[in-house]
Amino acid sequence: MQRKTLLSACIALALSGQGWAADITEVETTTGEKKNTNVTCPADPGKLSPEELKRLPSECSPLVEQNLMPWLSTGAAALITALAVVELNDDDDHHHRNNSPLPPTPPDDESDDTPVPPTPGGDEIIPDDPDDTPTPPKPVSFNNDVILDKTEKTLTIRDSVFTYTENADGTISLQDSNGRKATINLWQIDEANNTVALEGVSADGATKWQYNHNGELVITGDNATVNNNGKTTVDGKDSTGTEINGNNGKVIQDGDLDVSGGGHGIDITGDSATVDNKGTMTVTDPESMGIQIDGDKAIVNNEGESTITNGGTGTQINGDDATANNNGKTTVDGKDSTG
């Protein structure tokens, strides 16, 4: 049986910088003794690494002794020490043996991440990150119930969502889910209070509208319609949730309306006004008013639940030929409170 032992090409190249290695064939006899045949000694042992010198047969020893001093003078002792650290041994059964202790088994972190081995030369392969995309801007929320979402291209006012389009002339076009349209001509931000004021017109330009820093919606013009789907909170004297100045104005109150401190929930000035109150209305405190209409032929439909306390007023109509339909539940409690 024969086995051929060669110095690792990686170690030979890395440590000596030379492409030479002694070719030694070991022949094992039937008695278990080994003898060397085909011995080739290097012409210049001074060019060999310490590992290569160690593996030379005894026949080459004289040449090695003659060339030992140049190796030592060039720092071969340090290389021999390095070789002793990285040396790999063959046992009697010709099995590879590593004398270093086994590294501890790392705990399973139950992740699916697979370590990426470094490439030759030390460059690390960095896998593509599927999430390496620009982070979209977060929606901007203002304190007067306005939310601007630049990613979805939506503007939310009191929980009513509009898609928007920026126009070349600087205006902004709005459209709700029912196809109703409007235009914003002015956008003014109060950074100190984190509020935004909006001004614009209806699609036909006949009606002007404002949404101020206090969260009040004011519409000027005939045939205006307002849909309040979310919760409207009005607090304080001279505060108004929704105000329409014009004939044939209409307010659809599907969301909750909470009025206190002398404020007004809905104010309409003009003839033939209509209010459809389908949500929950709560009015508290003197001079507070849920719905007020100044004009003839007004119609108020209260189909939701109303609670009036502490001197508040639910609905007040000032004009001729008014109609009030109270089909919902109304609770009135407290001095000077009026349904």
GULO-255384 format. One record per residue (C-alpha): z negated, x negated, y; residue number from 1. Coordinates in nm, 3 decimals. Each point is the difference from the previous one (the first is absolute). Layout:
N
Z|X|Y|k
Z|X|Y|NUM
...
% end
This chain:
339
Z|X|Y|k
0.000|0.000|0.000|1
0.089|-0.131|0.343|2
-0.111|0.099|0.346|3
0.139|-0.130|0.322|4
-0.241|-0.049|0.290|5
0.154|-0.024|0.346|6
-0.174|-0.028|0.335|7
0.038|0.326|0.184|8
0.303|-0.023|0.223|9
-0.187|0.180|0.277|10
-0.287|-0.257|-0.003|11
0.239|-0.294|-0.033|12
0.204|0.106|0.302|13
-0.295|0.112|0.208|14
-0.217|-0.309|-0.051|15
0.243|-0.288|-0.041|16
0.306|0.117|0.183|17
0.204|-0.164|-0.277|18
0.224|0.160|-0.256|19
-0.102|-0.238|-0.280|20
-0.217|0.075|-0.308|21
-0.047|-0.207|-0.315|22
0.155|0.160|-0.308|23
-0.252|-0.054|-0.277|24
0.056|0.148|-0.344|25
-0.310|0.027|-0.213|26
0.062|0.017|-0.373|27
-0.288|0.127|-0.212|28
-0.013|-0.149|-0.350|29
-0.132|0.161|-0.313|30
-0.325|-0.193|0.045|31
-0.059|0.151|0.342|32
0.063|-0.330|0.180|33
0.234|-0.010|0.294|34
0.245|-0.275|0.070|35
0.237|-0.048|0.288|36
0.370|-0.048|-0.035|37
0.277|-0.031|0.255|38
-0.239|-0.147|0.258|39
0.160|-0.046|0.339|40
-0.195|-0.181|0.272|41
0.086|0.046|0.365|42
0.156|-0.293|0.177|43
-0.222|0.044|0.305|44
-0.338|0.161|-0.087|45
-0.105|-0.032|0.364|46
0.209|0.305|0.078|47
-0.187|0.219|-0.247|48
-0.283|0.242|0.077|49
-0.345|-0.056|-0.153|50
0.060|0.285|-0.243|51
0.324|-0.161|-0.113|52
-0.176|-0.333|-0.043|53
-0.268|0.163|-0.215|54
0.258|0.138|-0.237|55
0.187|-0.332|-0.056|56
-0.033|-0.149|-0.352|57
-0.206|-0.311|-0.055|58
0.317|-0.203|-0.033|59
0.055|0.041|0.374|60
-0.353|-0.115|0.100|61
0.098|-0.352|0.117|62
0.246|0.146|0.246|63
-0.260|0.246|0.122|64
-0.262|-0.270|0.061|65
0.248|-0.200|0.201|66
0.072|0.294|0.226|67
-0.348|0.154|0.031|68
-0.100|-0.162|0.328|69
0.284|0.153|0.208|70
-0.110|0.350|-0.116|71
-0.361|-0.061|0.099|72
0.099|-0.140|0.334|73
0.196|0.318|0.077|74
-0.278|0.241|-0.084|75
0.064|0.063|-0.368|76
-0.371|0.049|-0.058|77
0.013|0.320|0.199|78
0.296|0.120|-0.204|79
-0.183|-0.078|-0.324|80
-0.294|0.206|0.120|81
0.233|0.287|0.079|82
0.156|-0.030|-0.343|83
-0.342|0.020|-0.162|84
-0.060|0.332|0.172|85
0.330|0.164|-0.091|86
0.047|-0.162|-0.344|87
0.088|0.232|-0.288|88
-0.098|-0.099|-0.357|89
0.146|0.072|-0.343|90
-0.255|0.060|-0.278|91
0.038|-0.108|-0.361|92
0.186|0.320|-0.083|93
0.240|-0.067|0.288|94
-0.126|0.303|0.195|95
-0.016|-0.008|0.374|96
-0.359|-0.016|0.129|97
-0.119|0.054|0.355|98
-0.345|-0.149|0.064|99
-0.068|0.203|0.312|100
-0.227|0.307|-0.035|101
0.163|0.340|-0.017|102
0.003|0.180|0.332|103
-0.208|0.319|0.011|104
0.188|0.323|-0.058|105
0.025|0.180|0.333|106
-0.124|0.360|0.007|107
0.258|0.274|-0.028|108
0.039|0.155|0.341|109
0.197|0.286|-0.156|110
0.284|-0.065|0.239|111
0.367|-0.019|-0.083|112
0.053|-0.307|0.216|113
0.164|-0.288|-0.186|114
-0.058|-0.351|0.142|115
0.320|-0.163|0.118|116
0.030|-0.362|-0.119|117
0.096|-0.263|0.257|118
0.351|-0.134|-0.008|119
0.073|-0.370|-0.059|120
-0.079|-0.197|0.310|121
-0.295|0.220|0.092|122
0.194|0.282|0.166|123
-0.157|0.334|-0.080|124
0.213|0.297|-0.090|125
-0.107|0.288|0.220|126
0.106|0.331|-0.156|127
0.160|0.263|0.214|128
-0.255|0.241|0.137|129
0.133|0.355|-0.036|130
-0.235|0.107|0.279|131
0.116|-0.273|0.238|132
0.150|0.246|0.247|133
-0.085|0.057|0.365|134
-0.305|0.221|0.041|135
0.098|0.324|0.176|136
-0.198|0.085|0.313|137
-0.292|0.235|-0.045|138
0.002|0.340|0.175|139
-0.152|-0.006|0.349|140
-0.266|0.266|0.059|141
-0.091|0.107|0.353|142
-0.324|0.173|0.096|143
0.173|0.314|0.126|144
0.134|0.105|-0.342|145
0.329|-0.189|0.005|146
0.120|-0.224|-0.284|147
0.308|-0.220|0.024|148
0.145|-0.123|-0.330|149
0.282|-0.247|0.063|150
0.064|-0.048|-0.370|151
0.058|0.368|-0.074|152
0.142|0.065|0.349|153
-0.239|0.288|0.061|154
-0.216|0.116|0.290|155
-0.294|0.226|-0.079|156
-0.156|0.215|0.272|157
-0.300|0.210|-0.108|158
0.109|-0.025|-0.364|159
0.350|0.125|0.086|160
0.243|-0.260|-0.130|161
0.325|-0.082|0.178|162
0.267|-0.247|-0.099|163
0.121|-0.203|0.294|164
0.309|-0.190|0.106|165
0.014|-0.252|0.282|166
0.294|0.058|0.229|167
0.206|-0.251|0.197|168
-0.116|0.144|0.333|169
-0.365|-0.066|-0.086|170
-0.089|0.357|-0.094|171
-0.132|0.105|-0.340|172
0.131|0.299|-0.194|173
-0.247|0.203|-0.209|174
0.062|0.249|-0.279|175
-0.252|0.190|-0.211|176
0.036|0.120|-0.359|177
0.142|0.333|0.120|178
0.279|-0.166|0.195|179
-0.149|0.059|0.344|180
0.083|-0.280|0.241|181
-0.141|-0.152|0.317|182
0.039|-0.316|0.205|183
-0.257|-0.249|0.129|184
0.084|-0.141|0.342|185
-0.331|-0.175|0.072|186
-0.235|-0.190|-0.228|187
-0.316|-0.131|0.168|188
-0.283|-0.179|-0.182|189
-0.355|-0.031|0.128|190
-0.113|-0.315|-0.179|191
-0.360|0.025|0.121|192
-0.050|0.344|-0.159|193
0.266|-0.041|-0.270|194
0.186|0.317|0.095|195
0.364|0.078|0.066|196
0.154|0.250|0.243|197
0.339|0.154|-0.077|198
0.241|0.188|0.223|199
0.331|0.154|-0.090|200
0.228|0.302|-0.012|201
0.126|0.248|-0.256|202
0.331|-0.059|-0.174|203
0.186|0.209|0.258|204
-0.188|-0.158|0.291|205
-0.131|0.337|0.125|206
-0.365|-0.056|-0.089|207
-0.221|-0.288|0.104|208
-0.298|-0.107|-0.207|209
-0.290|-0.242|0.033|210
-0.258|-0.131|-0.240|211
-0.266|-0.179|0.203|212
-0.267|-0.260|-0.071|213
-0.257|0.275|-0.064|214
0.206|0.147|-0.282|215
0.113|0.303|0.203|216
0.348|0.145|-0.048|217
0.151|0.155|0.313|218
0.340|0.175|-0.010|219
0.188|0.124|0.305|220
0.298|0.229|-0.048|221
0.106|0.322|-0.166|222
0.038|0.063|-0.373|223
-0.230|-0.284|-0.103|224
-0.143|-0.005|-0.352|225
-0.290|-0.214|-0.119|226
-0.113|-0.046|-0.360|227
-0.356|-0.130|-0.041|228
-0.035|-0.088|-0.367|229
-0.296|-0.234|0.013|230
-0.345|0.025|0.147|231
-0.026|0.034|0.379|232
-0.329|-0.089|0.166|233
-0.061|0.085|0.366|234
-0.326|-0.098|0.167|235
-0.094|0.013|0.367|236
0.067|0.206|0.309|237
0.365|0.015|0.114|238
0.115|-0.137|-0.336|239
0.285|0.186|-0.172|240
0.142|-0.043|-0.346|241
0.342|0.161|0.050|242
0.135|0.129|0.332|243
0.329|0.180|0.062|244
0.130|0.094|0.343|245
0.298|0.231|-0.043|246
0.122|0.328|-0.141|247
0.042|0.070|-0.370|248
-0.233|-0.281|-0.095|249
-0.123|-0.009|-0.357|250
-0.281|-0.189|-0.175|251
-0.038|-0.007|-0.377|252
-0.352|-0.118|-0.080|253
-0.008|-0.077|-0.372|254
-0.263|-0.269|0.023|255
-0.363|0.012|0.108|256
-0.090|0.047|0.366|257
-0.341|-0.118|0.120|258
-0.090|0.068|0.366|259
-0.326|-0.083|0.179|260
-0.149|-0.108|0.333|261
0.204|0.239|0.215|262
0.343|-0.100|-0.128|263
0.298|0.222|-0.089|264
0.177|-0.015|-0.333|265
0.328|0.174|0.092|266
0.111|0.094|0.354|267
0.328|0.184|0.067|268
0.114|0.105|0.345|269
0.306|0.225|-0.012|270
0.127|0.330|-0.130|271
0.072|0.091|-0.361|272
-0.220|-0.272|-0.144|273
-0.090|-0.005|-0.370|274
-0.281|-0.175|-0.186|275
-0.018|0.004|-0.380|276
-0.342|-0.130|-0.096|277
-0.010|-0.055|-0.376|278
-0.255|-0.279|-0.013|279
-0.373|-0.019|0.059|280
-0.111|0.031|0.363|281
-0.348|-0.100|0.117|282
-0.103|0.053|0.363|283
-0.339|-0.110|0.132|284
-0.169|-0.008|0.345|285
0.047|0.194|0.325|286
0.348|-0.007|0.157|287
0.146|-0.127|-0.324|288
0.301|0.207|-0.102|289
0.209|-0.003|-0.315|290
0.311|0.182|0.129|291
0.083|0.102|0.357|292
0.324|0.165|0.113|293
0.087|0.087|0.359|294
0.307|0.227|-0.005|295
0.137|0.333|-0.108|296
0.102|0.106|-0.350|297
-0.209|-0.263|-0.173|298
-0.053|0.017|-0.376|299
-0.285|-0.172|-0.185|300
-0.024|0.007|-0.379|301
-0.333|-0.128|-0.130|302
0.041|-0.021|-0.376|303
-0.236|-0.289|-0.065|304
-0.375|-0.030|0.023|305
-0.160|-0.015|0.348|306
-0.358|-0.091|0.087|307
-0.119|0.050|0.359|308
-0.349|-0.115|0.099|309
-0.223|-0.098|0.292|310
0.189|0.186|0.273|311
0.353|-0.090|-0.101|312
0.309|0.226|0.008|313
0.247|0.037|-0.283|314
0.304|0.166|0.164|315
0.063|0.110|0.358|316
0.321|0.162|0.128|317
0.058|0.062|0.371|318
0.306|0.226|0.038|319
0.160|0.330|-0.083|320
0.125|0.128|-0.334|321
-0.200|-0.253|-0.200|322
-0.043|0.021|-0.377|323
-0.277|-0.163|-0.204|324
0.004|0.023|-0.378|325
-0.322|-0.122|-0.156|326
0.070|0.009|-0.372|327
-0.215|-0.297|-0.089|328
-0.374|-0.041|-0.011|329
-0.174|-0.034|0.338|330
-0.366|-0.094|0.046|331
-0.160|0.028|0.345|332
-0.351|-0.128|0.060|333
-0.206|-0.077|0.310|334
-0.045|0.128|0.352|335
0.323|0.059|0.196|336
0.212|-0.090|-0.301|337
0.323|0.205|-0.026|338
0.246|0.032|-0.281|339
% end
